[in-house]
């Protein structure tokens, strides 16, 4: 007589064993799709310029590449490095639909900030975070009130480069 495993004894009828095989097959297919990239599990964001540690003036250009999940938005934010944990939202970034490339600019403080280091971050946020940043930017542009803020929750880790402000031009 063939010995039954405890697992098989837990599912004594052929009906239950057949359902278990279907469930295991379904889980295997889902795992294979995710592992092969069939379902995007996270956004990918890279900053290509400026290089970490480079010099900057009053304004700095940023370039990179991003592949976002549906419902995510890309933003550029900046801060003087010693002003952690607050940031100044700069602008929404729109990746090219086919290449994912993006570009934008950030303003780095005023003349009195020459010699300080600044963090530039590209962040991904959900619709609520996008609305919060859009509202901040609209208010700042219309009232000239540019107080720094705490960022909304991000949907992936921020990508950060640090530059040194060496001029105000």
C-alpha positions as a Markdown table, in Angstrom:
| # | Residue | x | y | z |
|---|---|---|---|---|
| 1 | Unk | 0.0 | 0.0 | 0.0 |
| 2 | Unk | 1.3 | 3.5 | -1.0 |
| 3 | Unk | 1.9 | 5.9 | 1.9 |
| 4 | Unk | 0.0 | 9.2 | 1.7 |
| 5 | Unk | 1.7 | 12.4 | 2.6 |
| 6 | Unk | 0.1 | 14.5 | 5.4 |
| 7 | Unk | -0.6 | 17.2 | 2.7 |
| 8 | Unk | -2.6 | 14.8 | 0.6 |
| 9 | Unk | -4.5 | 13.6 | 3.7 |
| 10 | Unk | -5.5 | 17.2 | 4.3 |
| 11 | Unk | -7.2 | 17.1 | 0.9 |
| 12 | Unk | -8.6 | 13.6 | 0.7 |
| 13 | Unk | -10.9 | 13.9 | -2.3 |
| 14 | Unk | -9.9 | 14.2 | -5.9 |
| 15 | Unk | -12.1 | 17.3 | -6.2 |
| 16 | Unk | -10.0 | 19.2 | -3.5 |
| 17 | Unk | -6.7 | 18.0 | -5.0 |
| 18 | Unk | -7.8 | 19.2 | -8.5 |
| 19 | Unk | -8.7 | 22.6 | -7.1 |
| 20 | Unk | -5.4 | 22.8 | -5.3 |
| 21 | Unk | -3.5 | 22.1 | -8.6 |
| 22 | Unk | -5.5 | 24.9 | -10.4 |
| 23 | Unk | -4.7 | 27.3 | -7.6 |
| 24 | Unk | -1.0 | 26.4 | -7.6 |
| 25 | Unk | -0.9 | 26.8 | -11.4 |
| 26 | Unk | -2.6 | 30.2 | -11.2 |
| 27 | Unk | -0.1 | 31.4 | -8.6 |
| 28 | Unk | 2.8 | 30.1 | -10.7 |
| 29 | Unk | 1.6 | 32.0 | -13.7 |
| 30 | Unk | 1.2 | 35.3 | -11.8 |
| 31 | Unk | 4.6 | 34.9 | -10.2 |
| 32 | Unk | 6.1 | 34.3 | -13.7 |
| 33 | Unk | 4.5 | 37.4 | -15.1 |
| 34 | Unk | 5.7 | 39.6 | -12.3 |
| 35 | Unk | 9.2 | 38.1 | -12.4 |
| 36 | Unk | 9.4 | 38.6 | -16.2 |
| 37 | Unk | 8.2 | 42.2 | -16.1 |
| 38 | Unk | 4.6 | 41.4 | -17.2 |
| 39 | Unk | 3.4 | 43.6 | -14.4 |
| 40 | Unk | 5.3 | 46.7 | -13.4 |
| 41 | Unk | 5.9 | 46.5 | -9.7 |
| 42 | Unk | 7.7 | 49.8 | -9.2 |
| 43 | Unk | 8.5 | 53.0 | -11.0 |
| 44 | Unk | 12.0 | 53.6 | -12.3 |
| 45 | Unk | 13.5 | 57.0 | -12.2 |
| 46 | Unk | 17.1 | 58.0 | -12.9 |
| 47 | Unk | 18.7 | 61.5 | -12.9 |
| 48 | Unk | 21.3 | 61.8 | -15.7 |
| 49 | Unk | 22.3 | 65.4 | -15.1 |
| 50 | Unk | 23.5 | 67.3 | -13.2 |
| 51 | Unk | 26.1 | 65.0 | -11.7 |
| 52 | Unk | 26.2 | 64.6 | -8.0 |
| 53 | Unk | 28.7 | 67.1 | -6.5 |
| 54 | Unk | 28.7 | 69.5 | -9.5 |
| 55 | Unk | 28.6 | 73.3 | -9.3 |
| 56 | Unk | 25.5 | 75.3 | -10.1 |
| 57 | Unk | 24.3 | 78.9 | -10.4 |
| 58 | Unk | 21.0 | 80.5 | -9.6 |
| 59 | Unk | 19.2 | 78.0 | -11.8 |
| 60 | Unk | 20.0 | 74.4 | -12.6 |
| 61 | Unk | 18.8 | 72.1 | -15.3 |
| 62 | Unk | 17.9 | 68.5 | -14.6 |
| 63 | Unk | 17.6 | 65.7 | -17.1 |
| 64 | Unk | 16.6 | 62.1 | -16.6 |
| 65 | Unk | 14.4 | 59.2 | -17.4 |
| 66 | Unk | 11.3 | 57.8 | -15.8 |
| 67 | Unk | 8.9 | 54.9 | -16.3 |
| 68 | Unk | 5.8 | 55.5 | -14.1 |
| 69 | Unk | 3.0 | 53.3 | -13.0 |
| 70 | Unk | -0.5 | 54.3 | -13.9 |
| 71 | Unk | -1.7 | 57.1 | -11.6 |
| 72 | Unk | 1.7 | 58.4 | -10.7 |
| 73 | Unk | 3.1 | 61.9 | -11.2 |
| 74 | Unk | 6.7 | 63.1 | -11.4 |
| 75 | Unk | 7.9 | 66.2 | -9.6 |
| 76 | Unk | 11.2 | 68.1 | -9.2 |
| 77 | Unk | 11.8 | 69.5 | -5.7 |
| 78 | Unk | 14.8 | 71.4 | -4.2 |
| 79 | Unk | 16.2 | 72.5 | -0.9 |
| 80 | Unk | 19.3 | 73.9 | 0.7 |
| 81 | Unk | 20.8 | 70.7 | 2.2 |
| 82 | Unk | 20.8 | 72.1 | 5.7 |
| 83 | Unk | 17.1 | 72.8 | 5.5 |
| 84 | Unk | 16.0 | 69.2 | 5.9 |
| 85 | Unk | 13.2 | 68.0 | 6.2 |
| 86 | Unk | 11.5 | 70.8 | 4.1 |
| 87 | Unk | 11.6 | 71.3 | 0.3 |
| 88 | Unk | 10.5 | 73.8 | -2.3 |
| 89 | Unk | 8.4 | 72.2 | -5.0 |
| 90 | Unk | 9.8 | 73.4 | -8.4 |
| 91 | Unk | 7.6 | 71.9 | -11.1 |
| 92 | Unk | 5.8 | 68.8 | -12.4 |
| 93 | Unk | 7.9 | 66.9 | -14.9 |
| 94 | Unk | 6.4 | 65.1 | -17.9 |
| 95 | Unk | 8.3 | 62.1 | -19.2 |
| 96 | Unk | 8.3 | 61.6 | -23.0 |
| 97 | Unk | 5.6 | 59.0 | -23.7 |
| 98 | Unk | 7.9 | 56.8 | -25.9 |
| 99 | Unk | 11.4 | 57.4 | -24.3 |
| 100 | Unk | 10.6 | 58.3 | -20.7 |
| 101 | Unk | 13.1 | 61.2 | -20.9 |
| 102 | Unk | 12.3 | 64.3 | -18.9 |
| 103 | Unk | 13.9 | 67.8 | -18.3 |
| 104 | Unk | 13.2 | 70.7 | -16.1 |
| 105 | Unk | 14.8 | 73.5 | -14.1 |
| 106 | Unk | 15.1 | 74.4 | -10.4 |
| 107 | Unk | 15.8 | 77.7 | -8.8 |
| 108 | Unk | 18.5 | 77.5 | -6.1 |
| 109 | Unk | 17.9 | 80.1 | -3.4 |
| 110 | Unk | 19.2 | 83.7 | -3.5 |
| 111 | Unk | 22.7 | 85.3 | -3.7 |
| 112 | Unk | 23.2 | 84.8 | 0.1 |
| 113 | Unk | 23.0 | 81.0 | -0.6 |
| 114 | Unk | 26.3 | 81.0 | -2.6 |
| 115 | Unk | 28.6 | 78.4 | -1.1 |
| 116 | Unk | 25.9 | 76.1 | 0.2 |
| 117 | Unk | 24.9 | 72.7 | -1.1 |
| 118 | Unk | 21.5 | 72.0 | -2.5 |
| 119 | Unk | 19.6 | 68.7 | -2.9 |
| 120 | Unk | 17.6 | 68.2 | -6.1 |
| 121 | Unk | 15.1 | 65.4 | -5.9 |
| 122 | Unk | 12.8 | 63.8 | -8.5 |
| 123 | Unk | 9.9 | 62.2 | -6.7 |
| 124 | Unk | 6.8 | 60.2 | -7.7 |
| 125 | Unk | 3.5 | 60.9 | -6.0 |
| 126 | Unk | -0.1 | 59.7 | -6.3 |
| 127 | Unk | -3.0 | 61.9 | -7.4 |
| 128 | Unk | -3.5 | 63.4 | -4.0 |
| 129 | Unk | 0.2 | 64.2 | -3.7 |
| 130 | Unk | 0.2 | 65.7 | -7.1 |
| 131 | Unk | -2.8 | 67.9 | -6.2 |
| 132 | Unk | -1.0 | 69.1 | -3.0 |
| 133 | Unk | 2.1 | 70.1 | -5.0 |
| 134 | Unk | 0.1 | 71.7 | -7.8 |
| 135 | Unk | -1.9 | 73.8 | -5.2 |
| 136 | Unk | 1.4 | 74.8 | -3.5 |
| 137 | Unk | 3.0 | 75.9 | -6.8 |
| 138 | Unk | -0.1 | 77.8 | -8.0 |
| 139 | Unk | -0.4 | 79.6 | -4.7 |
| 140 | Unk | 3.4 | 80.4 | -4.6 |
| 141 | Unk | 3.3 | 81.8 | -8.2 |
| 142 | Unk | 0.2 | 83.9 | -7.6 |
| 143 | Unk | 1.1 | 85.3 | -4.1 |
| 144 | Unk | 4.9 | 85.3 | -4.3 |
| 145 | Unk | 4.9 | 83.2 | -1.0 |
| 146 | Unk | 7.5 | 80.5 | -1.4 |
| 147 | Unk | 7.7 | 79.0 | 2.1 |
| 148 | Unk | 9.2 | 75.4 | 2.1 |
| 149 | Unk | 6.9 | 72.5 | 2.8 |
| 150 | Unk | 7.1 | 68.9 | 3.9 |
| 151 | Unk | 6.6 | 66.7 | 0.9 |
| 152 | Unk | 3.5 | 64.4 | 0.5 |
| 153 | Unk | 4.1 | 60.7 | 0.7 |
| 154 | Unk | 6.0 | 59.4 | -2.3 |
| 155 | Unk | 5.2 | 56.3 | -4.2 |
| 156 | Unk | 8.9 | 55.3 | -4.7 |
| 157 | Unk | 12.1 | 56.4 | -3.1 |
| 158 | Unk | 13.2 | 59.9 | -4.1 |
| 159 | Unk | 16.2 | 60.2 | -6.5 |
| 160 | Unk | 18.5 | 62.9 | -5.1 |
| 161 | Unk | 21.6 | 64.7 | -6.4 |
| 162 | Unk | 23.6 | 67.3 | -4.4 |
| 163 | Unk | 25.1 | 70.3 | -6.1 |
| 164 | Unk | 27.0 | 73.3 | -4.8 |
| 165 | Unk | 25.8 | 76.8 | -5.6 |
| 166 | Unk | 28.8 | 78.7 | -6.7 |
| 167 | Unk | 27.2 | 81.8 | -8.3 |
| 168 | Unk | 23.9 | 83.6 | -8.6 |
| 169 | Unk | 24.0 | 83.8 | -12.4 |
